[in-house]
Amino acid sequence: MFFMKTKHGLEIDLVIERPGLKTALIEIKSSDNIREEDIKLLIKLSKDIPGSEAFCFSLDKTSKIFNNVNSLYWKKGLEEIGL
């Protein structure tokens, strides 16, 4: 587990390498209503990282998908990635 920051200052809160699975890129938000605008940087970065799967974990209990990012309630998100 680690976080990532690009040379341009863009960040991913948590990166988890999972043996036999895609690397999980996770953005953590405290919002209870996630919108696409909230995770636009994760959407962009995840497209540039081959072999990855992107998630947003938050307090929003409604599961959503924005482009290639799965937005999940944090407890469900942990189950989804196998923790």
Backbone as XML, in Angstrom:
<?xml version="1.0"?>
<chain id="A" units="angstrom">
  <residue number="1" name="MET">
    <atom name="N" x="0.839" y="-1.174" z="0.000"/>
    <atom name="CA" x="0.000" y="0.000" z="0.000"/>
    <atom name="C" x="0.885" y="1.239" z="0.000"/>
  </residue>
  <residue number="2" name="PHE">
    <atom name="N" x="0.490" y="2.205" z="-0.803"/>
    <atom name="CA" x="1.191" y="3.470" z="-0.838"/>
    <atom name="C" x="0.298" y="4.511" z="-1.482"/>
  </residue>
  <residue number="3" name="PHE">
    <atom name="N" x="0.720" y="5.767" z="-1.495"/>
    <atom name="CA" x="-0.007" y="6.800" z="-2.223"/>
    <atom name="C" x="0.872" y="7.248" z="-3.367"/>
  </residue>
  <residue number="4" name="MET">
    <atom name="N" x="0.303" y="7.961" z="-4.306"/>
    <atom name="CA" x="1.064" y="8.395" z="-5.469"/>
    <atom name="C" x="0.832" y="9.879" z="-5.711"/>
  </residue>
  <residue number="5" name="LYS">
    <atom name="N" x="1.905" y="10.575" z="-6.035"/>
    <atom name="CA" x="1.832" y="11.980" z="-6.393"/>
    <atom name="C" x="2.675" y="12.168" z="-7.648"/>
  </residue>
  <residue number="6" name="THR">
    <atom name="N" x="2.072" y="12.747" z="-8.690"/>
    <atom name="CA" x="2.805" y="12.960" z="-9.933"/>
    <atom name="C" x="3.705" y="14.180" z="-9.816"/>
  </residue>
  <residue number="7" name="LYS">
    <atom name="N" x="4.598" y="14.341" z="-10.781"/>
    <atom name="CA" x="5.481" y="15.511" z="-10.768"/>
    <atom name="C" x="4.700" y="16.806" z="-10.949"/>
  </residue>
  <residue number="8" name="HIS">
    <atom name="N" x="3.444" y="16.709" z="-11.411"/>
    <atom name="CA" x="2.589" y="17.882" z="-11.583"/>
    <atom name="C" x="1.711" y="18.138" z="-10.353"/>
  </residue>
  <residue number="9" name="GLY">
    <atom name="N" x="1.879" y="17.311" z="-9.301"/>
    <atom name="CA" x="1.153" y="17.523" z="-8.058"/>
    <atom name="C" x="-0.188" y="16.814" z="-7.959"/>
  </residue>
  <residue number="10" name="LEU">
    <atom name="N" x="-0.542" y="15.981" z="-8.943"/>
    <atom name="CA" x="-1.790" y="15.221" z="-8.868"/>
    <atom name="C" x="-1.574" y="14.023" z="-7.947"/>
  </residue>
  <residue number="11" name="GLU">
    <atom name="N" x="-2.579" y="13.695" z="-7.126"/>
    <atom name="CA" x="-2.422" y="12.637" z="-6.135"/>
    <atom name="C" x="-3.507" y="11.574" z="-6.218"/>
  </residue>
  <residue number="12" name="ILE">
    <atom name="N" x="-3.116" y="10.366" z="-5.865"/>
    <atom name="CA" x="-4.053" y="9.281" z="-5.618"/>
    <atom name="C" x="-3.849" y="8.916" z="-4.157"/>
  </residue>
  <residue number="13" name="ASP">
    <atom name="N" x="-4.944" y="8.906" z="-3.378"/>
    <atom name="CA" x="-4.839" y="8.709" z="-1.931"/>
    <atom name="C" x="-4.236" y="7.368" z="-1.544"/>
  </residue>
  <residue number="14" name="LEU">
    <atom name="N" x="-4.612" y="6.312" z="-2.255"/>
    <atom name="CA" x="-4.163" y="4.979" z="-1.874"/>
    <atom name="C" x="-4.011" y="4.115" z="-3.114"/>
  </residue>
  <residue number="15" name="VAL">
    <atom name="N" x="-2.865" y="3.448" z="-3.204"/>
    <atom name="CA" x="-2.597" y="2.504" z="-4.286"/>
    <atom name="C" x="-2.311" y="1.162" z="-3.639"/>
  </residue>
  <residue number="16" name="ILE">
    <atom name="N" x="-3.067" y="0.142" z="-4.038"/>
    <atom name="CA" x="-2.887" y="-1.191" z="-3.460"/>
    <atom name="C" x="-2.572" y="-2.170" z="-4.572"/>
  </residue>
  <residue number="17" name="GLU">
    <atom name="N" x="-1.382" y="-2.774" z="-4.492"/>
    <atom name="CA" x="-1.014" y="-3.824" z="-5.436"/>
    <atom name="C" x="-1.583" y="-5.130" z="-4.896"/>
  </residue>
  <residue number="18" name="ARG">
    <atom name="N" x="-2.398" y="-5.800" z="-5.738"/>
    <atom name="CA" x="-3.071" y="-7.023" z="-5.313"/>
    <atom name="C" x="-2.611" y="-8.175" z="-6.190"/>
  </residue>
  <residue number="19" name="PRO">
    <atom name="N" x="-1.922" y="-9.162" z="-5.635"/>
    <atom name="CA" x="-1.436" y="-10.288" z="-6.430"/>
    <atom name="C" x="-2.573" y="-10.963" z="-7.204"/>
  </residue>
  <residue number="20" name="GLY">
    <atom name="N" x="-2.376" y="-11.128" z="-8.495"/>
    <atom name="CA" x="-3.366" y="-11.786" z="-9.336"/>
    <atom name="C" x="-4.523" y="-10.905" z="-9.754"/>
  </residue>
  <residue number="21" name="LEU">
    <atom name="N" x="-4.564" y="-9.674" z="-9.276"/>
    <atom name="CA" x="-5.634" y="-8.731" z="-9.615"/>
    <atom name="C" x="-5.020" y="-7.424" z="-10.093"/>
  </residue>
  <residue number="22" name="LYS">
    <atom name="N" x="-5.848" y="-6.580" z="-10.653"/>
    <atom name="CA" x="-5.376" y="-5.269" z="-11.067"/>
    <atom name="C" x="-5.012" y="-4.429" z="-9.846"/>
  </residue>
  <residue number="23" name="THR">
    <atom name="N" x="-4.089" y="-3.504" z="-10.023"/>
    <atom name="CA" x="-3.730" y="-2.568" z="-8.965"/>
    <atom name="C" x="-4.925" y="-1.660" z="-8.688"/>
  </residue>
  <residue number="24" name="ALA">
    <atom name="N" x="-5.280" y="-1.488" z="-7.421"/>
    <atom name="CA" x="-6.424" y="-0.656" z="-7.043"/>
    <atom name="C" x="-5.947" y="0.774" z="-6.766"/>
  </residue>
  <residue number="25" name="LEU">
    <atom name="N" x="-6.540" y="1.727" z="-7.473"/>
    <atom name="CA" x="-6.295" y="3.149" z="-7.263"/>
    <atom name="C" x="-7.503" y="3.692" z="-6.523"/>
  </residue>
  <residue number="26" name="ILE">
    <atom name="N" x="-7.299" y="4.277" z="-5.337"/>
    <atom name="CA" x="-8.424" y="4.651" z="-4.489"/>
    <atom name="C" x="-8.338" y="6.120" z="-4.080"/>
  </residue>
  <residue number="27" name="GLU">
    <atom name="N" x="-9.415" y="6.820" z="-4.317"/>
    <atom name="CA" x="-9.588" y="8.188" z="-3.839"/>
    <atom name="C" x="-10.563" y="8.108" z="-2.665"/>
  </residue>
  <residue number="28" name="ILE">
    <atom name="N" x="-10.260" y="8.776" z="-1.565"/>
    <atom name="CA" x="-11.093" y="8.736" z="-0.369"/>
    <atom name="C" x="-11.722" y="10.108" z="-0.173"/>
  </residue>
  <residue number="29" name="LYS">
    <atom name="N" x="-13.055" y="10.124" z="-0.098"/>
    <atom name="CA" x="-13.802" y="11.377" z="0.063"/>
    <atom name="C" x="-14.724" y="11.274" z="1.275"/>
  </residue>
  <residue number="30" name="SER">
    <atom name="N" x="-14.946" y="12.389" z="1.959"/>
    <atom name="CA" x="-15.844" y="12.398" z="3.118"/>
    <atom name="C" x="-17.282" y="12.753" z="2.730"/>
  </residue>
  <residue number="31" name="SER">
    <atom name="N" x="-17.533" y="13.017" z="1.469"/>
    <atom name="CA" x="-18.856" y="13.428" z="0.999"/>
    <atom name="C" x="-19.866" y="12.277" z="1.045"/>
  </residue>
  <residue number="32" name="ASP">
    <atom name="N" x="-21.133" y="12.631" z="1.257"/>
    <atom name="CA" x="-22.198" y="11.629" z="1.193"/>
    <atom name="C" x="-22.969" y="11.730" z="-0.122"/>
  </residue>
  <residue number="33" name="ASN">
    <atom name="N" x="-22.417" y="12.494" z="-1.078"/>
    <atom name="CA" x="-23.002" y="12.599" z="-2.416"/>
    <atom name="C" x="-21.886" y="12.861" z="-3.425"/>
  </residue>
  <residue number="34" name="ILE">
    <atom name="N" x="-21.304" y="11.786" z="-3.937"/>
    <atom name="CA" x="-20.187" y="11.899" z="-4.876"/>
    <atom name="C" x="-20.708" y="12.244" z="-6.268"/>
  </residue>
  <residue number="35" name="ARG">
    <atom name="N" x="-20.039" y="13.206" z="-6.873"/>
    <atom name="CA" x="-20.347" y="13.610" z="-8.250"/>
    <atom name="C" x="-19.100" y="13.412" z="-9.104"/>
  </residue>
  <residue number="36" name="GLU">
    <atom name="N" x="-19.282" y="13.339" z="-10.384"/>
    <atom name="CA" x="-18.153" y="13.128" z="-11.287"/>
    <atom name="C" x="-17.085" y="14.211" z="-11.101"/>
  </residue>
  <residue number="37" name="GLU">
    <atom name="N" x="-17.507" y="15.425" z="-10.864"/>
    <atom name="CA" x="-16.555" y="16.529" z="-10.675"/>
    <atom name="C" x="-15.624" y="16.282" z="-9.480"/>
  </residue>
  <residue number="38" name="ASP">
    <atom name="N" x="-16.115" y="15.539" z="-8.485"/>
    <atom name="CA" x="-15.334" y="15.277" z="-7.276"/>
    <atom name="C" x="-14.136" y="14.369" z="-7.535"/>
  </residue>
  <residue number="39" name="ILE">
    <atom name="N" x="-14.214" y="13.580" z="-8.601"/>
    <atom name="CA" x="-13.157" y="12.589" z="-8.857"/>
    <atom name="C" x="-12.557" y="12.722" z="-10.249"/>
  </residue>
  <residue number="40" name="LYS">
    <atom name="N" x="-12.649" y="13.907" z="-10.844"/>
    <atom name="CA" x="-12.167" y="14.088" z="-12.213"/>
    <atom name="C" x="-10.670" y="13.792" z="-12.349"/>
  </residue>
  <residue number="41" name="LEU">
    <atom name="N" x="-9.880" y="14.096" z="-11.331"/>
    <atom name="CA" x="-8.445" y="13.800" z="-11.413"/>
    <atom name="C" x="-8.184" y="12.298" z="-11.355"/>
  </residue>
  <residue number="42" name="LEU">
    <atom name="N" x="-8.940" y="11.577" z="-10.534"/>
    <atom name="CA" x="-8.790" y="10.120" z="-10.480"/>
    <atom name="C" x="-9.184" y="9.507" z="-11.818"/>
  </residue>
  <residue number="43" name="ILE">
    <atom name="N" x="-10.238" y="9.998" z="-12.426"/>
    <atom name="CA" x="-10.650" y="9.501" z="-13.739"/>
    <atom name="C" x="-9.514" y="9.669" z="-14.733"/>
  </residue>
  <residue number="44" name="LYS">
    <atom name="N" x="-8.917" y="10.840" z="-14.754"/>
    <atom name="CA" x="-7.823" y="11.120" z="-15.689"/>
    <atom name="C" x="-6.607" y="10.242" z="-15.405"/>
  </residue>
  <residue number="45" name="LEU">
    <atom name="N" x="-6.175" y="10.201" z="-14.158"/>
    <atom name="CA" x="-4.978" y="9.426" z="-13.822"/>
    <atom name="C" x="-5.164" y="7.935" z="-14.061"/>
  </residue>
  <residue number="46" name="SER">
    <atom name="N" x="-6.336" y="7.422" z="-13.758"/>
    <atom name="CA" x="-6.554" y="5.979" z="-13.906"/>
    <atom name="C" x="-6.476" y="5.536" z="-15.361"/>
  </residue>
  <residue number="47" name="LYS">
    <atom name="N" x="-6.819" y="6.415" z="-16.279"/>
    <atom name="CA" x="-6.718" y="6.086" z="-17.705"/>
    <atom name="C" x="-5.266" y="6.000" z="-18.152"/>
  </residue>
  <residue number="48" name="ASP">
    <atom name="N" x="-4.383" y="6.657" z="-17.411"/>
    <atom name="CA" x="-2.960" y="6.691" z="-17.760"/>
    <atom name="C" x="-2.142" y="5.598" z="-17.086"/>
  </residue>
  <residue number="49" name="ILE">
    <atom name="N" x="-2.774" y="4.786" z="-16.236"/>
    <atom name="CA" x="-2.050" y="3.745" z="-15.507"/>
    <atom name="C" x="-2.571" y="2.373" z="-15.950"/>
  </residue>
  <residue number="50" name="PRO">
    <atom name="N" x="-1.838" y="1.721" z="-16.838"/>
    <atom name="CA" x="-2.292" y="0.418" z="-17.322"/>
    <atom name="C" x="-2.327" y="-0.625" z="-16.200"/>
  </residue>
  <residue number="51" name="GLY">
    <atom name="N" x="-3.245" y="-1.553" z="-16.315"/>
    <atom name="CA" x="-3.354" y="-2.630" z="-15.332"/>
    <atom name="C" x="-3.916" y="-2.173" z="-14.003"/>
  </residue>
  <residue number="52" name="SER">
    <atom name="N" x="-4.693" y="-1.085" z="-14.025"/>
    <atom name="CA" x="-5.256" y="-0.580" z="-12.774"/>
    <atom name="C" x="-6.776" y="-0.585" z="-12.823"/>
  </residue>
  <residue number="53" name="GLU">
    <atom name="N" x="-7.355" y="-0.478" z="-11.639"/>
    <atom name="CA" x="-8.800" y="-0.407" z="-11.450"/>
    <atom name="C" x="-9.040" y="0.725" z="-10.450"/>
  </residue>
  <residue number="54" name="ALA">
    <atom name="N" x="-9.923" y="1.674" z="-10.776"/>
    <atom name="CA" x="-10.086" y="2.867" z="-9.954"/>
    <atom name="C" x="-11.369" y="2.839" z="-9.127"/>
  </residue>
  <residue number="55" name="PHE">
    <atom name="N" x="-11.239" y="3.325" z="-7.881"/>
    <atom name="CA" x="-12.350" y="3.366" z="-6.944"/>
    <atom name="C" x="-12.362" y="4.699" z="-6.208"/>
  </residue>
  <residue number="56" name="CYS">
    <atom name="N" x="-13.560" y="5.127" z="-5.853"/>
    <atom name="CA" x="-13.729" y="6.232" z="-4.921"/>
    <atom name="C" x="-14.495" y="5.661" z="-3.736"/>
  </residue>
  <residue number="57" name="PHE">
    <atom name="N" x="-13.910" y="5.767" z="-2.536"/>
    <atom name="CA" x="-14.571" y="5.332" z="-1.311"/>
    <atom name="C" x="-15.059" y="6.577" z="-0.584"/>
  </residue>
  <residue number="58" name="SER">
    <atom name="N" x="-16.313" y="6.544" z="-0.142"/>
    <atom name="CA" x="-16.887" y="7.728" z="0.496"/>
    <atom name="C" x="-18.003" y="7.331" z="1.455"/>
  </residue>
  <residue number="59" name="LEU">
    <atom name="N" x="-18.720" y="8.343" z="1.916"/>
    <atom name="CA" x="-19.894" y="8.132" z="2.771"/>
    <atom name="C" x="-21.178" y="8.039" z="1.956"/>
  </residue>
  <residue number="60" name="ASP">
    <atom name="N" x="-21.066" y="8.131" z="0.639"/>
    <atom name="CA" x="-22.215" y="8.040" z="-0.271"/>
    <atom name="C" x="-22.658" y="6.581" z="-0.345"/>
  </residue>
  <residue number="61" name="LYS">
    <atom name="N" x="-23.854" y="6.275" z="0.118"/>
    <atom name="CA" x="-24.332" y="4.884" z="0.151"/>
    <atom name="C" x="-24.873" y="4.402" z="-1.181"/>
  </residue>
  <residue number="62" name="THR">
    <atom name="N" x="-24.922" y="5.289" z="-2.183"/>
    <atom name="CA" x="-25.369" y="4.908" z="-3.514"/>
    <atom name="C" x="-24.162" y="4.590" z="-4.379"/>
  </residue>
  <residue number="63" name="SER">
    <atom name="N" x="-24.080" y="3.356" z="-4.854"/>
    <atom name="CA" x="-22.981" y="2.975" z="-5.750"/>
    <atom name="C" x="-23.169" y="3.649" z="-7.101"/>
  </residue>
  <residue number="64" name="LYS">
    <atom name="N" x="-22.078" y="4.134" z="-7.656"/>
    <atom name="CA" x="-22.122" y="4.836" z="-8.937"/>
    <atom name="C" x="-20.890" y="4.471" z="-9.749"/>
  </residue>
  <residue number="65" name="ILE">
    <atom name="N" x="-20.977" y="4.649" z="-11.053"/>
    <atom name="CA" x="-19.818" y="4.485" z="-11.924"/>
    <atom name="C" x="-19.692" y="5.740" z="-12.768"/>
  </residue>
  <residue number="66" name="PHE">
    <atom name="N" x="-18.503" y="6.347" z="-12.716"/>
    <atom name="CA" x="-18.189" y="7.513" z="-13.529"/>
    <atom name="C" x="-17.029" y="7.133" z="-14.434"/>
  </residue>
  <residue number="67" name="ASN">
    <atom name="N" x="-17.291" y="7.105" z="-15.739"/>
    <atom name="CA" x="-16.283" y="6.639" z="-16.699"/>
    <atom name="C" x="-15.771" y="5.287" z="-16.249"/>
  </residue>
  <residue number="68" name="ASN">
    <atom name="N" x="-14.536" y="5.214" z="-15.824"/>
    <atom name="CA" x="-13.935" y="3.942" z="-15.413"/>
    <atom name="C" x="-13.726" y="3.851" z="-13.896"/>
  </residue>
  <residue number="69" name="VAL">
    <atom name="N" x="-14.415" y="4.690" z="-13.119"/>
    <atom name="CA" x="-14.233" y="4.717" z="-11.663"/>
    <atom name="C" x="-15.492" y="4.209" z="-10.961"/>
  </residue>
  <residue number="70" name="ASN">
    <atom name="N" x="-15.312" y="3.223" z="-10.080"/>
    <atom name="CA" x="-16.410" y="2.721" z="-9.253"/>
    <atom name="C" x="-16.458" y="3.541" z="-7.975"/>
  </residue>
  <residue number="71" name="SER">
    <atom name="N" x="-17.574" y="4.191" z="-7.725"/>
    <atom name="CA" x="-17.765" y="4.971" z="-6.506"/>
    <atom name="C" x="-18.633" y="4.152" z="-5.561"/>
  </residue>
  <residue number="72" name="LEU">
    <atom name="N" x="-18.078" y="3.842" z="-4.382"/>
    <atom name="CA" x="-18.741" y="2.939" z="-3.448"/>
    <atom name="C" x="-18.706" y="3.486" z="-2.028"/>
  </residue>
  <residue number="73" name="TYR">
    <atom name="N" x="-19.727" y="3.121" z="-1.236"/>
    <atom name="CA" x="-19.695" y="3.380" z="0.195"/>
    <atom name="C" x="-18.444" y="2.695" z="0.728"/>
  </residue>
  <residue number="74" name="TRP">
    <atom name="N" x="-17.715" y="3.306" z="1.612"/>
    <atom name="CA" x="-16.392" y="2.835" z="1.992"/>
    <atom name="C" x="-16.357" y="1.386" z="2.485"/>
  </residue>
  <residue number="75" name="LYS">
    <atom name="N" x="-17.354" y="0.951" z="3.248"/>
    <atom name="CA" x="-17.363" y="-0.431" z="3.733"/>
    <atom name="C" x="-17.534" y="-1.411" z="2.577"/>
  </residue>
  <residue number="76" name="LYS">
    <atom name="N" x="-18.419" y="-1.085" z="1.644"/>
    <atom name="CA" x="-18.618" y="-1.934" z="0.473"/>
    <atom name="C" x="-17.360" y="-1.924" z="-0.396"/>
  </residue>
  <residue number="77" name="GLY">
    <atom name="N" x="-16.707" y="-0.777" z="-0.480"/>
    <atom name="CA" x="-15.477" y="-0.669" z="-1.256"/>
    <atom name="C" x="-14.381" y="-1.580" z="-0.731"/>
  </residue>
  <residue number="78" name="LEU">
    <atom name="N" x="-14.228" y="-1.634" z="0.582"/>
    <atom name="CA" x="-13.209" y="-2.526" z="1.166"/>
    <atom name="C" x="-13.496" y="-3.974" z="0.815"/>
  </residue>
  <residue number="79" name="GLU">
    <atom name="N" x="-14.758" y="-4.362" z="0.862"/>
    <atom name="CA" x="-15.128" y="-5.725" z="0.478"/>
    <atom name="C" x="-14.828" y="-5.962" z="-1.005"/>
  </residue>
  <residue number="80" name="GLU">
    <atom name="N" x="-15.129" y="-4.982" z="-1.833"/>
    <atom name="CA" x="-14.929" y="-5.103" z="-3.285"/>
    <atom name="C" x="-13.474" y="-5.347" z="-3.649"/>
  </residue>
  <residue number="81" name="ILE">
    <atom name="N" x="-12.560" y="-4.689" z="-2.945"/>
    <atom name="CA" x="-11.156" y="-4.863" z="-3.286"/>
    <atom name="C" x="-10.498" y="-6.012" z="-2.536"/>
  </residue>
  <residue number="82" name="GLY">
    <atom name="N" x="-11.266" y="-6.675" z="-1.682"/>
    <atom name="CA" x="-10.767" y="-7.866" z="-1.007"/>
    <atom name="C" x="-10.106" y="-7.630" z="0.336"/>
  </residue>
  <residue number="83" name="LEU">
    <atom name="N" x="-10.487" y="-6.548" z="1.016"/>
    <atom name="CA" x="-9.928" y="-6.301" z="2.362"/>
    <atom name="C" x="-10.976" y="-6.517" z="3.436"/>
  </residue>
</chain>
